[in-house]
């Protein structure tokens, strides 16, 4: 998990290439754990909800570009264009379709987006 997070931050503006399913989901798990811990600490310190919203907003903005890059590289790994990320804007089913795409196995051979990520 730590290696996947390191690669995530090392490639924070790399929209080319591929990311494996494991790389994607380890980063999502680390993000969830970080958010959970942040909320837990906020409850212990009895932080004002407005302050907490500002902190979460700053973190979300800081992780926006790296998360987009990771998602696009994940789509490249299943031989889909990064533009498929826009499917998420289709009401009701878009997010489900994108979720299913992230669960698909990697294309074993090299594809038009480069060799298989290791």
Phi and psi in radians as a Rosetta constraint file:
Dihedral C 1 N 2 CA 2 C 2 CIRCULARHARMONIC -1.107 0.35
Dihedral N 2 CA 2 C 2 N 3 CIRCULARHARMONIC -0.699 0.35
Dihedral C 2 N 3 CA 3 C 3 CIRCULARHARMONIC -1.123 0.35
Dihedral N 3 CA 3 C 3 N 4 CIRCULARHARMONIC -0.695 0.35
Dihedral C 3 N 4 CA 4 C 4 CIRCULARHARMONIC -1.109 0.35
Dihedral N 4 CA 4 C 4 N 5 CIRCULARHARMONIC -0.692 0.35
Dihedral C 4 N 5 CA 5 C 5 CIRCULARHARMONIC -1.199 0.35
Dihedral N 5 CA 5 C 5 N 6 CIRCULARHARMONIC -0.662 0.35
Dihedral C 5 N 6 CA 6 C 6 CIRCULARHARMONIC -1.074 0.35
Dihedral N 6 CA 6 C 6 N 7 CIRCULARHARMONIC -0.779 0.35
Dihedral C 6 N 7 CA 7 C 7 CIRCULARHARMONIC -1.118 0.35
Dihedral N 7 CA 7 C 7 N 8 CIRCULARHARMONIC -0.661 0.35
Dihedral C 7 N 8 CA 8 C 8 CIRCULARHARMONIC -0.997 0.35
Dihedral N 8 CA 8 C 8 N 9 CIRCULARHARMONIC -0.843 0.35
Dihedral C 8 N 9 CA 9 C 9 CIRCULARHARMONIC -1.363 0.35
Dihedral N 9 CA 9 C 9 N 10 CIRCULARHARMONIC -0.486 0.35
Dihedral C 9 N 10 CA 10 C 10 CIRCULARHARMONIC -1.203 0.35
Dihedral N 10 CA 10 C 10 N 11 CIRCULARHARMONIC -0.597 0.35
Dihedral C 10 N 11 CA 11 C 11 CIRCULARHARMONIC -1.846 0.35
Dihedral N 11 CA 11 C 11 N 12 CIRCULARHARMONIC 0.613 0.35
Dihedral C 11 N 12 CA 12 C 12 CIRCULARHARMONIC -1.133 0.35
Dihedral N 12 CA 12 C 12 N 13 CIRCULARHARMONIC -0.353 0.35
Dihedral C 12 N 13 CA 13 C 13 CIRCULARHARMONIC -2.089 0.35
Dihedral N 13 CA 13 C 13 N 14 CIRCULARHARMONIC 0.261 0.35
Dihedral C 13 N 14 CA 14 C 14 CIRCULARHARMONIC -1.569 0.35
Dihedral N 14 CA 14 C 14 N 15 CIRCULARHARMONIC 1.842 0.35
Dihedral C 14 N 15 CA 15 C 15 CIRCULARHARMONIC -1.690 0.35
Dihedral N 15 CA 15 C 15 N 16 CIRCULARHARMONIC 0.101 0.35
Dihedral C 15 N 16 CA 16 C 16 CIRCULARHARMONIC -1.957 0.35
Dihedral N 16 CA 16 C 16 N 17 CIRCULARHARMONIC 2.791 0.35
Dihedral C 16 N 17 CA 17 C 17 CIRCULARHARMONIC 1.608 0.35
Dihedral N 17 CA 17 C 17 N 18 CIRCULARHARMONIC -2.813 0.35
Dihedral C 17 N 18 CA 18 C 18 CIRCULARHARMONIC -2.356 0.35
Dihedral N 18 CA 18 C 18 N 19 CIRCULARHARMONIC 2.653 0.35
Dihedral C 18 N 19 CA 19 C 19 CIRCULARHARMONIC -2.254 0.35
Dihedral N 19 CA 19 C 19 N 20 CIRCULARHARMONIC 2.359 0.35
Dihedral C 19 N 20 CA 20 C 20 CIRCULARHARMONIC -1.254 0.35
Dihedral N 20 CA 20 C 20 N 21 CIRCULARHARMONIC 2.885 0.35
Dihedral C 20 N 21 CA 21 C 21 CIRCULARHARMONIC -1.056 0.35
Dihedral N 21 CA 21 C 21 N 22 CIRCULARHARMONIC -0.710 0.35
Dihedral C 21 N 22 CA 22 C 22 CIRCULARHARMONIC -1.110 0.35
Dihedral N 22 CA 22 C 22 N 23 CIRCULARHARMONIC -0.775 0.35
Dihedral C 22 N 23 CA 23 C 23 CIRCULARHARMONIC -0.980 0.35
Dihedral N 23 CA 23 C 23 N 24 CIRCULARHARMONIC -0.802 0.35
Dihedral C 23 N 24 CA 24 C 24 CIRCULARHARMONIC -1.088 0.35
Dihedral N 24 CA 24 C 24 N 25 CIRCULARHARMONIC -0.894 0.35
Dihedral C 24 N 25 CA 25 C 25 CIRCULARHARMONIC -1.294 0.35
Dihedral N 25 CA 25 C 25 N 26 CIRCULARHARMONIC -0.505 0.35
Dihedral C 25 N 26 CA 26 C 26 CIRCULARHARMONIC -1.141 0.35
Dihedral N 26 CA 26 C 26 N 27 CIRCULARHARMONIC -0.697 0.35
Dihedral C 26 N 27 CA 27 C 27 CIRCULARHARMONIC -1.171 0.35
Dihedral N 27 CA 27 C 27 N 28 CIRCULARHARMONIC -0.694 0.35
Dihedral C 27 N 28 CA 28 C 28 CIRCULARHARMONIC -1.106 0.35
Dihedral N 28 CA 28 C 28 N 29 CIRCULARHARMONIC -0.703 0.35
Dihedral C 28 N 29 CA 29 C 29 CIRCULARHARMONIC -1.143 0.35
Dihedral N 29 CA 29 C 29 N 30 CIRCULARHARMONIC -0.770 0.35
Dihedral C 29 N 30 CA 30 C 30 CIRCULARHARMONIC -1.083 0.35
Dihedral N 30 CA 30 C 30 N 31 CIRCULARHARMONIC -0.690 0.35
Dihedral C 30 N 31 CA 31 C 31 CIRCULARHARMONIC -1.111 0.35
Dihedral N 31 CA 31 C 31 N 32 CIRCULARHARMONIC -0.746 0.35
Dihedral C 31 N 32 CA 32 C 32 CIRCULARHARMONIC -1.103 0.35
Dihedral N 32 CA 32 C 32 N 33 CIRCULARHARMONIC -0.798 0.35
Dihedral C 32 N 33 CA 33 C 33 CIRCULARHARMONIC -1.090 0.35
Dihedral N 33 CA 33 C 33 N 34 CIRCULARHARMONIC -0.752 0.35
Dihedral C 33 N 34 CA 34 C 34 CIRCULARHARMONIC -1.062 0.35
Dihedral N 34 CA 34 C 34 N 35 CIRCULARHARMONIC -0.780 0.35
Dihedral C 34 N 35 CA 35 C 35 CIRCULARHARMONIC -1.108 0.35
Dihedral N 35 CA 35 C 35 N 36 CIRCULARHARMONIC -0.711 0.35
Dihedral C 35 N 36 CA 36 C 36 CIRCULARHARMONIC -1.095 0.35
Dihedral N 36 CA 36 C 36 N 37 CIRCULARHARMONIC -0.798 0.35
Dihedral C 36 N 37 CA 37 C 37 CIRCULARHARMONIC -1.131 0.35
Dihedral N 37 CA 37 C 37 N 38 CIRCULARHARMONIC -0.687 0.35
Dihedral C 37 N 38 CA 38 C 38 CIRCULARHARMONIC -1.073 0.35
Dihedral N 38 CA 38 C 38 N 39 CIRCULARHARMONIC -0.759 0.35
Dihedral C 38 N 39 CA 39 C 39 CIRCULARHARMONIC -1.132 0.35
Dihedral N 39 CA 39 C 39 N 40 CIRCULARHARMONIC -0.684 0.35
Dihedral C 39 N 40 CA 40 C 40 CIRCULARHARMONIC -1.111 0.35
Dihedral N 40 CA 40 C 40 N 41 CIRCULARHARMONIC -0.786 0.35
Dihedral C 40 N 41 CA 41 C 41 CIRCULARHARMONIC -1.121 0.35
Dihedral N 41 CA 41 C 41 N 42 CIRCULARHARMONIC -0.697 0.35
Dihedral C 41 N 42 CA 42 C 42 CIRCULARHARMONIC -1.075 0.35
Dihedral N 42 CA 42 C 42 N 43 CIRCULARHARMONIC -0.668 0.35
Dihedral C 42 N 43 CA 43 C 43 CIRCULARHARMONIC -1.196 0.35
Dihedral N 43 CA 43 C 43 N 44 CIRCULARHARMONIC -0.704 0.35
Dihedral C 43 N 44 CA 44 C 44 CIRCULARHARMONIC -1.101 0.35
Dihedral N 44 CA 44 C 44 N 45 CIRCULARHARMONIC -0.697 0.35
Dihedral C 44 N 45 CA 45 C 45 CIRCULARHARMONIC -1.486 0.35
Dihedral N 45 CA 45 C 45 N 46 CIRCULARHARMONIC -0.077 0.35
Dihedral C 45 N 46 CA 46 C 46 CIRCULARHARMONIC 0.924 0.35
Dihedral N 46 CA 46 C 46 N 47 CIRCULARHARMONIC 0.874 0.35
Dihedral C 46 N 47 CA 47 C 47 CIRCULARHARMONIC -1.218 0.35
Dihedral N 47 CA 47 C 47 N 48 CIRCULARHARMONIC 2.578 0.35
Dihedral C 47 N 48 CA 48 C 48 CIRCULARHARMONIC -1.092 0.35
Dihedral N 48 CA 48 C 48 N 49 CIRCULARHARMONIC 2.379 0.35
Dihedral C 48 N 49 CA 49 C 49 CIRCULARHARMONIC -0.997 0.35
Dihedral N 49 CA 49 C 49 N 50 CIRCULARHARMONIC -0.612 0.35
Dihedral C 49 N 50 CA 50 C 50 CIRCULARHARMONIC -1.157 0.35
Dihedral N 50 CA 50 C 50 N 51 CIRCULARHARMONIC -0.701 0.35
Dihedral C 50 N 51 CA 51 C 51 CIRCULARHARMONIC -1.111 0.35
Dihedral N 51 CA 51 C 51 N 52 CIRCULARHARMONIC -0.763 0.35
Dihedral C 51 N 52 CA 52 C 52 CIRCULARHARMONIC -1.115 0.35
Dihedral N 52 CA 52 C 52 N 53 CIRCULARHARMONIC -0.687 0.35
Dihedral C 52 N 53 CA 53 C 53 CIRCULARHARMONIC -1.113 0.35
Dihedral N 53 CA 53 C 53 N 54 CIRCULARHARMONIC -0.653 0.35
Dihedral C 53 N 54 CA 54 C 54 CIRCULARHARMONIC -1.164 0.35
Dihedral N 54 CA 54 C 54 N 55 CIRCULARHARMONIC -0.741 0.35
Dihedral C 54 N 55 CA 55 C 55 CIRCULARHARMONIC -1.096 0.35
Dihedral N 55 CA 55 C 55 N 56 CIRCULARHARMONIC -0.801 0.35
Dihedral C 55 N 56 CA 56 C 56 CIRCULARHARMONIC -1.105 0.35
Dihedral N 56 CA 56 C 56 N 57 CIRCULARHARMONIC -0.656 0.35
Dihedral C 56 N 57 CA 57 C 57 CIRCULARHARMONIC -1.121 0.35
Dihedral N 57 CA 57 C 57 N 58 CIRCULARHARMONIC -0.735 0.35
Dihedral C 57 N 58 CA 58 C 58 CIRCULARHARMONIC -1.132 0.35
Dihedral N 58 CA 58 C 58 N 59 CIRCULARHARMONIC -0.742 0.35
Dihedral C 58 N 59 CA 59 C 59 CIRCULARHARMONIC -1.131 0.35
Dihedral N 59 CA 59 C 59 N 60 CIRCULARHARMONIC -0.756 0.35
Dihedral C 59 N 60 CA 60 C 60 CIRCULARHARMONIC -1.074 0.35
Dihedral N 60 CA 60 C 60 N 61 CIRCULARHARMONIC -0.734 0.35
Dihedral C 60 N 61 CA 61 C 61 CIRCULARHARMONIC -1.147 0.35
Dihedral N 61 CA 61 C 61 N 62 CIRCULARHARMONIC -0.665 0.35
Dihedral C 61 N 62 CA 62 C 62 CIRCULARHARMONIC -1.160 0.35
Dihedral N 62 CA 62 C 62 N 63 CIRCULARHARMONIC -0.550 0.35
Dihedral C 62 N 63 CA 63 C 63 CIRCULARHARMONIC -1.689 0.35
Dihedral N 63 CA 63 C 63 N 64 CIRCULARHARMONIC 0.002 0.35
Dihedral C 63 N 64 CA 64 C 64 CIRCULARHARMONIC -1.083 0.35
Dihedral N 64 CA 64 C 64 N 65 CIRCULARHARMONIC -0.968 0.35
Dihedral C 64 N 65 CA 65 C 65 CIRCULARHARMONIC -1.131 0.35
Dihedral N 65 CA 65 C 65 N 66 CIRCULARHARMONIC -0.822 0.35
Dihedral C 65 N 66 CA 66 C 66 CIRCULARHARMONIC -1.050 0.35
Dihedral N 66 CA 66 C 66 N 67 CIRCULARHARMONIC -0.633 0.35
Dihedral C 66 N 67 CA 67 C 67 CIRCULARHARMONIC -1.204 0.35
Dihedral N 67 CA 67 C 67 N 68 CIRCULARHARMONIC -0.700 0.35
Dihedral C 67 N 68 CA 68 C 68 CIRCULARHARMONIC -1.097 0.35
Dihedral N 68 CA 68 C 68 N 69 CIRCULARHARMONIC -0.753 0.35
Dihedral C 68 N 69 CA 69 C 69 CIRCULARHARMONIC -1.084 0.35
Dihedral N 69 CA 69 C 69 N 70 CIRCULARHARMONIC -0.772 0.35
Dihedral C 69 N 70 CA 70 C 70 CIRCULARHARMONIC -1.101 0.35
Dihedral N 70 CA 70 C 70 N 71 CIRCULARHARMONIC -0.761 0.35
Dihedral C 70 N 71 CA 71 C 71 CIRCULARHARMONIC -1.120 0.35
Dihedral N 71 CA 71 C 71 N 72 CIRCULARHARMONIC -0.701 0.35
Dihedral C 71 N 72 CA 72 C 72 CIRCULARHARMONIC -1.169 0.35
Dihedral N 72 CA 72 C 72 N 73 CIRCULARHARMONIC -0.739 0.35
Dihedral C 72 N 73 CA 73 C 73 CIRCULARHARMONIC -1.113 0.35
Dihedral N 73 CA 73 C 73 N 74 CIRCULARHARMONIC -0.611 0.35
Dihedral C 73 N 74 CA 74 C 74 CIRCULARHARMONIC -1.132 0.35
Dihedral N 74 CA 74 C 74 N 75 CIRCULARHARMONIC -0.724 0.35
Dihedral C 74 N 75 CA 75 C 75 CIRCULARHARMONIC -1.118 0.35
Dihedral N 75 CA 75 C 75 N 76 CIRCULARHARMONIC -0.675 0.35
Dihedral C 75 N 76 CA 76 C 76 CIRCULARHARMONIC -1.057 0.35
Dihedral N 76 CA 76 C 76 N 77 CIRCULARHARMONIC -0.603 0.35
Dihedral C 76 N 77 CA 77 C 77 CIRCULARHARMONIC -1.140 0.35
Dihedral N 77 CA 77 C 77 N 78 CIRCULARHARMONIC -0.481 0.35
Dihedral C 77 N 78 CA 78 C 78 CIRCULARHARMONIC -1.741 0.35
Dihedral N 78 CA 78 C 78 N 79 CIRCULARHARMONIC 0.277 0.35
Dihedral C 78 N 79 CA 79 C 79 CIRCULARHARMONIC 1.169 0.35
Dihedral N 79 CA 79 C 79 N 80 CIRCULARHARMONIC 0.671 0.35
Dihedral C 79 N 80 CA 80 C 80 CIRCULARHARMONIC -2.045 0.35
Dihedral N 80 CA 80 C 80 N 81 CIRCULARHARMONIC 2.632 0.35
Dihedral C 80 N 81 CA 81 C 81 CIRCULARHARMONIC -1.224 0.35
Dihedral N 81 CA 81 C 81 N 82 CIRCULARHARMONIC 2.654 0.35
Dihedral C 81 N 82 CA 82 C 82 CIRCULARHARMONIC -1.098 0.35
Dihedral N 82 CA 82 C 82 N 83 CIRCULARHARMONIC -0.379 0.35
Dihedral C 82 N 83 CA 83 C 83 CIRCULARHARMONIC -1.136 0.35
Dihedral N 83 CA 83 C 83 N 84 CIRCULARHARMONIC -0.326 0.35
Dihedral C 83 N 84 CA 84 C 84 CIRCULARHARMONIC -1.095 0.35
Dihedral N 84 CA 84 C 84 N 85 CIRCULARHARMONIC -0.264 0.35
Dihedral C 84 N 85 CA 85 C 85 CIRCULARHARMONIC -1.065 0.35
Dihedral N 85 CA 85 C 85 N 86 CIRCULARHARMONIC -0.470 0.35
Dihedral C 85 N 86 CA 86 C 86 CIRCULARHARMONIC -1.210 0.35
Dihedral N 86 CA 86 C 86 N 87 CIRCULARHARMONIC -0.198 0.35
Dihedral C 86 N 87 CA 87 C 87 CIRCULARHARMONIC -1.008 0.35
Dihedral N 87 CA 87 C 87 N 88 CIRCULARHARMONIC -0.496 0.35
Dihedral C 87 N 88 CA 88 C 88 CIRCULARHARMONIC -1.034 0.35
Dihedral N 88 CA 88 C 88 N 89 CIRCULARHARMONIC -0.362 0.35
Dihedral C 88 N 89 CA 89 C 89 CIRCULARHARMONIC -1.449 0.35
Dihedral N 89 CA 89 C 89 N 90 CIRCULARHARMONIC -0.093 0.35
Dihedral C 89 N 90 CA 90 C 90 CIRCULARHARMONIC -1.314 0.35
Dihedral N 90 CA 90 C 90 N 91 CIRCULARHARMONIC 2.119 0.35
Dihedral C 90 N 91 CA 91 C 91 CIRCULARHARMONIC -1.026 0.35
Dihedral N 91 CA 91 C 91 N 92 CIRCULARHARMONIC 2.520 0.35
Dihedral C 91 N 92 CA 92 C 92 CIRCULARHARMONIC 1.233 0.35
Dihedral N 92 CA 92 C 92 N 93 CIRCULARHARMONIC -0.871 0.35
Dihedral C 92 N 93 CA 93 C 93 CIRCULARHARMONIC -1.869 0.35
Dihedral N 93 CA 93 C 93 N 94 CIRCULARHARMONIC -0.302 0.35
Dihedral C 93 N 94 CA 94 C 94 CIRCULARHARMONIC -1.037 0.35
Dihedral N 94 CA 94 C 94 N 95 CIRCULARHARMONIC -0.820 0.35
Dihedral C 94 N 95 CA 95 C 95 CIRCULARHARMONIC -1.135 0.35
Dihedral N 95 CA 95 C 95 N 96 CIRCULARHARMONIC -0.621 0.35
Dihedral C 95 N 96 CA 96 C 96 CIRCULARHARMONIC -1.161 0.35
Dihedral N 96 CA 96 C 96 N 97 CIRCULARHARMONIC -0.773 0.35
Dihedral C 96 N 97 CA 97 C 97 CIRCULARHARMONIC -1.087 0.35
Dihedral N 97 CA 97 C 97 N 98 CIRCULARHARMONIC -0.777 0.35
Dihedral C 97 N 98 CA 98 C 98 CIRCULARHARMONIC -1.115 0.35
Dihedral N 98 CA 98 C 98 N 99 CIRCULARHARMONIC -0.685 0.35
Dihedral C 98 N 99 CA 99 C 99 CIRCULARHARMONIC -1.050 0.35
Dihedral N 99 CA 99 C 99 N 100 CIRCULARHARMONIC -0.772 0.35
Dihedral C 99 N 100 CA 100 C 100 CIRCULARHARMONIC -1.102 0.35
Dihedral N 100 CA 100 C 100 N 101 CIRCULARHARMONIC -0.710 0.35
Dihedral C 100 N 101 CA 101 C 101 CIRCULARHARMONIC -1.007 0.35
Dihedral N 101 CA 101 C 101 N 102 CIRCULARHARMONIC -0.701 0.35
Dihedral C 101 N 102 CA 102 C 102 CIRCULARHARMONIC -1.221 0.35
Dihedral N 102 CA 102 C 102 N 103 CIRCULARHARMONIC -0.345 0.35
Dihedral C 102 N 103 CA 103 C 103 CIRCULARHARMONIC -1.520 0.35
Dihedral N 103 CA 103 C 103 N 104 CIRCULARHARMONIC -0.279 0.35
Dihedral C 103 N 104 CA 104 C 104 CIRCULARHARMONIC -1.154 0.35
Dihedral N 104 CA 104 C 104 N 105 CIRCULARHARMONIC 2.559 0.35
Dihedral C 104 N 105 CA 105 C 105 CIRCULARHARMONIC -1.231 0.35
Dihedral N 105 CA 105 C 105 N 106 CIRCULARHARMONIC 2.750 0.35
Dihedral C 105 N 106 CA 106 C 106 CIRCULARHARMONIC -1.145 0.35
Dihedral N 106 CA 106 C 106 N 107 CIRCULARHARMONIC 2.627 0.35
Dihedral C 106 N 107 CA 107 C 107 CIRCULARHARMONIC -1.284 0.35
Dihedral N 107 CA 107 C 107 N 108 CIRCULARHARMONIC 2.112 0.35
Dihedral C 107 N 108 CA 108 C 108 CIRCULARHARMONIC -1.094 0.35
Dihedral N 108 CA 108 C 108 N 109 CIRCULARHARMONIC -0.797 0.35
Dihedral C 108 N 109 CA 109 C 109 CIRCULARHARMONIC -1.407 0.35
Dihedral N 109 CA 109 C 109 N 110 CIRCULARHARMONIC 2.966 0.35
Dihedral C 109 N 110 CA 110 C 110 CIRCULARHARMONIC -1.139 0.35
Dihedral N 110 CA 110 C 110 N 111 CIRCULARHARMONIC 2.615 0.35
Dihedral C 110 N 111 CA 111 C 111 CIRCULARHARMONIC -2.233 0.35
Dihedral N 111 CA 111 C 111 N 112 CIRCULARHARMONIC -2.947 0.35
Dihedral C 111 N 112 CA 112 C 112 CIRCULARHARMONIC -1.191 0.35
Dihedral N 112 CA 112 C 112 N 113 CIRCULARHARMONIC -0.146 0.35
Dihedral C 112 N 113 CA 113 C 113 CIRCULARHARMONIC -1.780 0.35
Dihedral N 113 CA 113 C 113 N 114 CIRCULARHARMONIC 0.047 0.35
Dihedral C 113 N 114 CA 114 C 114 CIRCULARHARMONIC 2.138 0.35
Dihedral N 114 CA 114 C 114 N 115 CIRCULARHARMONIC -3.135 0.35
Dihedral C 114 N 115 CA 115 C 115 CIRCULARHARMONIC -1.220 0.35
Dihedral N 115 CA 115 C 115 N 116 CIRCULARHARMONIC 2.833 0.35
Dihedral C 115 N 116 CA 116 C 116 CIRCULARHARMONIC -1.036 0.35
Dihedral N 116 CA 116 C 116 N 117 CIRCULARHARMONIC 2.346 0.35
Dihedral C 116 N 117 CA 117 C 117 CIRCULARHARMONIC -1.264 0.35
Dihedral N 117 CA 117 C 117 N 118 CIRCULARHARMONIC 2.476 0.35
